[in-house]
């Protein structure tokens, strides 16, 4: 069994997800536009499907691609993950923490 902390296992998971999609079009260190779209439509399908503007994913890719090379490296990918984490944090701050589920009492 691994001695890694729970936090480090989360980082390992992020790396594994990135690596699952990167390199299908060549460079295993980056996500091409097509790889990014596949990632979004697979891993974040509910987000992608709920967009009214079909160009939103293209704009996201351009915004995340800070060095303007047409691909996302891992640091640029982490900007997406960080933005999502921040949105979840804000949402929880507004709504409050989720309430624990209570087990129904048996008669």
Secondary structure, 3 states (H helix, E strand, C coil): CCCCCHHHHHHHHHHHHHHHHCCCCCCCCEECHHHHHHHHHHHCHHHHHCCCCCCHHHHHHHHHCCCCCCCEEHHHHHHHHHHHHHHHHHHHHHHCCCCCCCCCCCC
